[in-house]
Amino acid sequence: MAQNPHGEAPARPFLPARGRRALSFVTAGVLAAAGVVALAGNAQAVGALGDAAAAKGRYFGTAVAANHLGEAAYASTLDAQFDSVTPENEMKWDAVESSRNSFSFSAADQIVSHAQTKGMKVRGHTLVWHSQLPGWVSGLSATELRSAMNNHITQVMTHYKGKIHSWDVVNEAYQDGSSGARRSSPFQDKLGNGFIEEAFRTARTVDAGAKLCYNDYNTDGQNAKSNAVYDMVKDFKQRGVPIDCVGFQSHFNSNSPVPSDYQANLQRFADLGVDVQITELDIEGSGSAQAANYTKVVNACLAVTRCTGLTVWGVTDKYSWRSSGTPLLFDGDYNKKPAYDAVLAALGGSSGGGDDGGEDGGGTGACTATYSQTSTWNGGYNGEVTVKAGGSGITTWTVPVTVPSPQKVSAVWNGTPTTSGDVMTVRPAWNGTLAAGASTSFGFTVTTNGNTSAPVVGACTAS
């Protein structure tokens, strides 16, 4: 079984854890002011995840395993879609220093080199963590452990100095549950509470240019664990301990859904004066429900100015540590899932039937979806989406429409809608077959409930 991001069995306590081709895309918010959102579904108008996020001042990354880079579909999807990478296991202590003061960086170097040739950023993961430690570490005395910890930080960060935009300096140092206590580990048990501060201070002396992050899971909403981390970060900022960012792993499923206070929790950390990053995002599920949950996460990050980027924990479902839950944006054959379209739409990009670097298979025609607001009144409006076939005929089309909360769609015509959360996916009623260059339209009525923002019309997908 492939290692998961934490080197543990997949049953976590909270689960009951560029140089790329030039692509153009339309940022919905810009055109929304004029009442029009045009989104194309051909190769010239595809907006990859990294490109769309960059237009919002953020990165969109993925975890990468070095042993998959030789797989053509894996590498091409990575290169086409993402602008930041995190080595999945290759930078962890057991991978780079399996015996004391003997370092091996070959696998991690492979990932960093690949990223650099493609113009991607790199997140360093992770320097100090209780798991995936070689046995010699836990056998050290307190004095020797302190020396080994600081040497490990120094050697690894020196090797990658200038190549890493953010380091997870300390990972998962707090317990789950209601205590808010520190987790038992060789570092905590032998060095005490001060080991986290010491790790951050050591890291700053090595690379002043890298962002220094604390990273943890099950801290996505306000709870005892996130409160304890919050108090630590607040204390560090007040005393000048060099911490720049906090990472929220954001592993979600039906037993551990996206918290209702997710955005508010990100914001309260940002208000302390640190960046926040979504570092290991995956959401179990499928279809529109999974898409809606991904949309919530992306929108939360976009709403928090100091949320600087998102990383999904893997390129494809087949290599996910939670593969049975199909939690990622590409399925096992590298096909884009509805969650992909939802994420891209939330970022203001567009996708469709063109080449995305994966294996989306032939037979997909091109189409565009153009939105306009046709009428307004106090408390509501009518919107219309024009669907136009590209250079070849199509037999069906699908267009996702994200209506900003608390707006509600009260009627739809000339289309068949399915709704999950704020995302309405519209398919043809009678008007699916279009000749090359031909067009049709569907419309909808929205009750604004105080929010007059324009909806975001996602990628038109056709065949």
SEFI-310606 format. One line per 3 residues: number of its first residue (from 1); for each residue x, y, z of C-alpha. Coordinates in Angstrom, 2 decimals, padded with zeros to 5 digits. Layout:
! SEFI-310606
NUM	X,Y,Z; ...
END
This chain:
! SEFI-310606
1	000.00,000.00,000.00; 001.32,003.43,-000.91; 002.31,005.61,001.99
4	-000.23,008.20,003.01; 000.90,011.77,003.72; 001.55,010.94,007.34
7	003.00,007.44,007.05; 000.14,005.99,009.08; -002.82,003.73,008.42
10	-005.55,005.64,006.57; -007.82,005.65,009.64; -006.98,009.01,011.15
13	-008.62,010.17,014.41; -010.67,012.76,012.54; -011.93,010.30,009.94
16	-014.29,008.10,012.40; -005.73,013.22,007.54; 006.11,027.21,-014.72
19	006.97,027.24,-017.35; 003.91,025.77,-018.85; 002.09,026.33,-022.08
22	000.46,029.75,-022.34; -003.19,029.54,-021.40; -005.83,032.23,-021.36
25	-008.85,032.47,-019.15; -011.51,034.98,-018.18; -011.78,036.18,-014.61
28	-015.48,036.19,-013.90; -015.43,039.02,-011.41; -014.03,041.48,-013.96
31	-016.73,040.93,-016.53; -019.47,040.50,-013.94; -019.35,044.23,-013.34
34	-020.46,044.64,-016.92; -023.09,041.95,-016.56; -021.35,039.45,-018.84
37	-019.27,036.38,-018.11; -017.88,034.57,-021.17; -016.29,031.17,-020.65
40	-014.92,029.13,-023.53; -014.64,025.38,-023.71; -011.84,025.03,-026.25
43	-008.08,024.60,-025.88; -007.35,028.27,-026.43; -009.55,029.27,-023.49
46	-008.65,026.58,-020.99; -007.49,028.08,-017.69; -005.35,025.59,-015.75
49	-005.68,025.54,-011.99; -002.34,027.17,-011.38; -002.94,029.89,-013.94
52	-006.39,030.69,-012.61; -005.14,030.78,-009.02; -002.22,033.01,-010.01
55	-004.69,035.53,-011.42; -006.19,035.63,-007.92; -002.78,036.13,-006.32
58	-002.52,032.55,-005.07; -000.85,029.28,-005.99; -002.58,025.97,-006.65
61	-000.36,022.98,-005.95; -000.34,019.25,-005.48; 001.58,016.61,-003.59
64	004.01,014.75,-005.84; 005.63,011.33,-005.55; 008.98,011.02,-007.32
67	008.32,007.44,-008.43; 005.31,008.55,-010.50; 007.08,011.28,-012.48
70	008.04,008.72,-015.13; 004.37,008.08,-015.91; 003.51,010.26,-018.89
73	-000.09,011.04,-017.92; 000.93,011.83,-014.34; 003.69,014.22,-015.40
76	001.68,015.90,-018.15; -001.31,016.50,-015.86; 000.99,017.84,-013.16
79	002.74,020.17,-015.60; -000.45,021.43,-017.24; -002.47,022.08,-014.12
82	-000.36,023.02,-011.08; 002.11,025.75,-010.21; 003.35,024.45,-006.85
85	004.45,021.02,-005.62; 004.93,019.40,-002.23; 007.05,016.23,-002.00
88	004.70,013.64,-000.54; 007.26,011.65,001.46; 010.64,012.45,-000.05
91	011.62,015.27,002.34; 010.57,013.54,005.55; 013.22,012.63,008.08
94	013.37,008.91,007.31; 013.80,009.68,003.61; 016.66,012.18,003.86
97	018.51,011.16,007.06; 017.92,007.48,007.70; 021.16,007.27,009.65
100	022.56,010.07,011.74; 024.24,012.88,009.81; 024.16,010.86,006.59
103	021.88,012.67,004.14; 020.37,011.46,000.89; 018.38,013.93,-001.20
106	018.10,012.11,-004.52; 014.33,011.49,-004.55; 013.47,014.94,-003.23
109	015.95,016.49,-005.67; 014.10,014.79,-008.52; 010.88,016.56,-007.54
112	012.55,019.93,-006.95; 014.39,019.73,-010.26; 011.21,018.87,-012.13
115	009.40,021.78,-010.47; 012.16,024.22,-011.30; 012.25,023.27,-014.96
118	008.49,023.92,-015.14; 008.57,027.19,-013.20; 006.69,025.73,-010.23
121	007.08,026.68,-006.60; 008.03,024.08,-003.99; 006.67,023.62,-000.46
124	009.05,021.84,001.90; 007.40,019.08,003.93; 008.39,018.48,006.71
127	011.36,019.18,009.01; 010.23,018.14,012.52; 007.48,015.55,012.92
130	006.83,012.70,015.32; 006.09,010.22,012.51; 008.33,008.71,009.83
133	011.31,009.13,012.14; 014.17,006.66,011.82; 014.67,004.61,014.96
136	017.95,006.26,015.92; 016.22,009.58,016.65; 013.98,008.37,019.47
139	016.93,006.64,021.14; 018.87,009.87,021.69; 019.28,011.67,024.99
142	017.74,015.13,025.33; 021.07,016.83,024.64; 021.77,014.69,021.59
145	018.20,015.04,020.32; 018.41,018.82,020.45; 021.66,018.70,018.49
148	020.23,016.24,015.97; 017.05,018.28,015.46; 018.91,021.51,014.82
151	021.41,019.76,012.57; 018.64,018.13,010.56; 016.88,021.46,010.05
154	020.14,023.15,009.11; 021.36,020.50,006.67; 018.05,020.03,004.86
157	017.23,023.73,004.59; 020.78,024.56,003.48; 020.59,021.96,000.72
160	017.38,023.57,-000.63; 018.09,027.19,000.27; 016.51,029.52,-002.25
163	014.39,026.75,-003.79; 011.56,026.46,-001.24; 008.83,029.09,-000.88
166	007.37,027.67,002.37; 008.59,025.08,004.88; 006.44,023.02,007.22
169	008.93,023.49,010.03; 006.92,021.58,012.65; 004.08,019.20,011.80
172	001.20,017.89,013.94; 002.49,018.73,017.41; -000.94,018.83,019.11
175	-003.28,016.08,020.24; -006.80,015.55,018.98; -009.67,015.77,021.41
178	-010.74,018.36,023.94; -007.50,018.85,025.90; -005.60,021.12,023.53
181	-002.44,019.43,024.82; 000.79,018.76,022.99; 001.21,015.35,021.40
184	003.65,012.91,022.98; 006.75,012.60,020.77; 010.49,012.28,021.24
187	010.76,016.05,020.81; 007.96,016.95,023.21; 008.86,014.33,025.80
190	012.59,015.10,025.92; 012.81,018.77,024.93; 009.50,020.08,026.30
193	007.25,022.82,024.96; 010.17,024.90,023.77; 011.12,022.58,020.92
196	008.71,024.22,018.47; 010.08,027.69,019.12; 013.63,026.40,018.87
199	012.89,024.71,015.54; 011.48,027.94,014.10; 014.38,030.05,015.36
202	016.89,027.60,013.90; 015.04,027.56,010.57; 015.12,031.34,010.31
205	018.89,031.43,010.73; 019.28,029.03,007.82; 016.98,030.55,005.19
208	015.64,034.03,005.83; 013.82,033.99,002.49; 011.53,031.00,003.04
211	008.16,031.21,004.76; 008.15,029.22,008.00; 004.90,027.36,008.69
214	003.29,025.28,011.40; 001.12,022.55,009.82; -001.63,020.37,011.34
217	-004.84,018.45,010.66; -008.24,018.68,012.35; -007.70,022.39,012.94
220	-009.95,023.52,010.08; -012.70,024.83,012.35; -012.58,026.33,015.81
223	-012.06,023.56,018.38; -009.77,022.74,021.30; -006.93,021.75,019.01
226	-007.13,024.76,016.72; -007.51,027.02,019.75; -004.27,025.64,021.18
229	-002.47,026.24,017.89; -003.99,029.73,017.72; -002.70,030.53,021.21
232	000.77,029.31,020.25; 000.87,031.41,017.09; -000.41,034.47,018.95
235	002.28,034.01,021.58; 004.98,033.56,018.93; 003.94,036.73,017.10
238	003.87,038.73,020.32; 007.35,037.57,021.31; 008.96,037.80,017.90
241	009.34,034.08,017.28; 009.77,033.78,013.48; 006.56,032.15,012.25
244	005.15,033.28,008.90; 002.32,030.91,008.09; -000.04,028.23,009.35
247	-001.01,025.22,007.24; -004.45,023.62,007.40; -004.40,020.10,005.99
250	-008.15,019.98,005.23; -008.79,016.26,004.78; -012.58,015.99,004.59
253	-015.20,013.27,004.25; -018.79,012.67,005.35; -017.70,012.04,008.93
256	-015.45,015.09,008.94; -017.10,017.64,006.61; -015.97,021.14,005.75
259	-016.71,023.07,008.97; -019.30,025.82,008.81; -016.75,028.20,010.35
262	-013.92,027.21,008.00; -013.48,030.67,006.49; -013.84,032.39,009.86
265	-011.19,030.11,011.32; -008.75,030.88,008.51; -009.46,034.57,009.01
268	-008.80,034.57,012.75; -005.35,033.08,012.16; -004.66,035.57,009.36
271	-005.63,038.36,011.75; -002.68,037.35,013.92; -000.38,038.50,011.13
274	000.45,035.18,009.47; -000.34,033.76,006.06; -002.65,030.77,005.94
277	-002.27,027.93,003.45; -004.45,024.94,002.66; -001.77,022.30,002.50
280	-003.16,018.76,002.00; -006.66,019.19,000.62; -008.68,016.14,-000.35
283	-012.44,015.62,-000.07; -013.95,012.17,-000.31; -017.07,011.79,-002.45
286	-018.12,012.22,-006.04; -020.22,014.27,-008.40; -021.93,017.49,-007.49
289	-021.66,016.97,-003.73; -017.88,016.70,-003.90; -017.77,019.64,-006.29
292	-019.80,021.78,-003.90; -017.45,021.00,-001.02; -014.38,021.87,-003.07
295	-016.08,025.12,-004.03; -016.60,025.98,-000.35; -012.92,025.48,000.39
298	-011.69,027.50,-002.58; -014.14,030.32,-001.90; -013.04,030.43,001.74
301	-009.42,030.85,000.70; -010.29,033.52,-001.84; -012.24,035.43,000.82
304	-009.25,035.58,003.17; -006.65,037.99,001.85; -003.76,036.21,003.57
307	-004.74,032.77,002.27; -001.87,032.49,-000.17; -002.55,029.14,-001.80
310	-004.04,025.66,-001.88; -002.45,022.26,-002.33; -004.43,019.11,-003.10
313	-002.89,015.92,-001.72; -002.20,014.18,-005.00; -002.73,014.37,-008.74
316	-005.02,011.37,-009.30; -007.40,009.26,-007.26; -005.51,006.07,-008.06
319	-002.46,007.18,-006.06; -004.31,008.93,-003.24; -003.72,007.66,000.30
322	-007.54,007.59,000.46; -008.09,006.20,-003.02; -011.24,004.28,-002.11
325	-012.88,007.61,-001.28; -011.96,009.12,-004.69; -011.03,012.44,-003.04
328	-009.09,014.29,-005.76; -009.81,016.39,-008.86; -008.74,013.78,-011.44
331	-009.98,010.19,-011.50; -007.77,007.14,-011.93; -007.63,007.67,-015.69
334	-006.73,011.37,-015.31; -010.17,012.52,-016.43; -011.35,015.80,-014.94
337	-014.08,015.30,-012.38; -016.97,017.71,-011.64; -014.89,018.85,-008.67
340	-012.19,020.02,-011.09; -014.67,022.15,-013.03; -016.06,023.54,-009.78
343	-012.61,024.51,-008.52; -011.64,026.13,-011.80; -014.92,028.03,-011.94
346	-014.47,029.25,-008.36; -010.99,030.49,-009.32; -012.45,032.36,-012.28
349	-010.99,030.10,-014.96; -012.66,027.98,-017.62; -012.20,024.49,-018.99
352	-013.63,022.34,-021.69; -012.84,019.82,-024.35; -009.29,020.83,-025.19
355	-006.05,019.11,-024.23; -005.39,019.56,-020.54; -002.34,017.34,-020.36
358	-004.31,014.38,-019.08; -006.17,011.66,-020.94; -009.59,013.17,-021.40
361	-010.18,011.01,-024.46; -011.50,012.08,-027.83; -015.05,012.73,-028.80
364	-015.39,015.85,-026.70; -016.59,018.81,-028.70; -015.96,022.45,-027.91
367	-018.56,024.89,-026.67; -018.76,028.25,-024.94; -021.10,029.51,-022.23
370	-021.82,033.26,-022.08; -023.79,034.78,-019.21; -025.84,037.95,-019.19
373	-028.31,039.44,-016.73; -031.54,040.09,-018.61; -033.63,041.85,-015.96
376	-033.47,042.94,-012.33; -035.88,044.03,-009.63; -035.79,044.65,-005.92
379	-034.86,041.25,-004.48; -034.13,039.31,-007.65; -032.96,039.04,-011.22
382	-033.18,036.88,-014.33; -030.03,035.45,-015.88; -029.47,033.85,-019.26
385	-026.66,031.60,-020.44; -026.04,031.22,-024.16; -024.43,027.91,-025.12
388	-022.66,027.93,-028.49; -021.04,024.99,-030.27; -017.52,025.43,-031.59
391	-016.13,024.30,-034.90; -017.94,020.96,-034.82; -021.43,019.88,-033.90
394	-022.30,018.61,-030.42; -025.03,016.36,-029.08; -025.16,017.48,-025.47
397	-023.68,020.08,-023.12; -023.26,020.72,-019.41; -022.77,024.08,-017.67
400	-022.20,024.56,-013.91; -023.51,027.78,-012.36; -022.39,028.82,-008.88
403	-024.89,031.14,-007.24; -023.35,033.08,-004.33; -024.96,032.43,-000.95
406	-027.56,033.36,000.25; -028.98,033.73,-003.26; -031.42,031.02,-004.33
409	-032.55,029.88,-007.78; -036.33,029.80,-007.91; -036.91,028.78,-011.56
412	-035.01,027.41,-014.58; -036.18,027.19,-018.19; -034.80,025.53,-021.32
415	-032.49,023.45,-019.15; -032.54,020.59,-016.66; -030.86,021.54,-013.37
418	-029.38,019.48,-010.55; -028.31,021.39,-007.47; -025.78,020.70,-004.72
421	-025.16,023.52,-002.27; -024.52,026.70,-004.24; -023.70,024.85,-007.49
424	-026.44,024.31,-010.09; -025.40,022.02,-012.96; -027.57,022.56,-016.04
427	-028.00,020.07,-018.90; -030.24,020.31,-021.99; -033.99,020.00,-021.72
430	-034.67,019.58,-025.45; -031.86,021.65,-026.89; -028.73,019.53,-026.59
433	-027.95,018.96,-030.28; -026.24,021.92,-031.93; -024.61,022.20,-035.33
436	-021.16,023.76,-035.60; -021.45,027.41,-034.61; -025.09,027.09,-033.56
439	-026.34,028.26,-030.18; -029.13,027.84,-027.67; -029.81,029.28,-024.23
442	-031.23,028.55,-020.83; -032.41,030.97,-018.19; -033.03,031.14,-014.47
445	-034.60,033.38,-011.84; -032.68,034.20,-008.67; -033.87,035.58,-005.35
448	-030.95,037.69,-004.08; -031.68,037.67,-000.33; -029.52,040.77,000.01
451	-026.58,039.64,-002.16; -026.54,041.17,-005.64; -023.29,039.54,-006.83
454	-023.34,037.93,-010.25; -023.29,034.13,-010.46; -020.15,032.38,-011.73
457	-020.79,030.38,-014.87; -018.30,027.55,-015.20; -016.93,025.61,-018.11
460	-019.19,024.46,-020.89; -018.51,020.76,-021.43; -019.83,019.23,-024.64
463	-019.73,016.06,-026.71
END
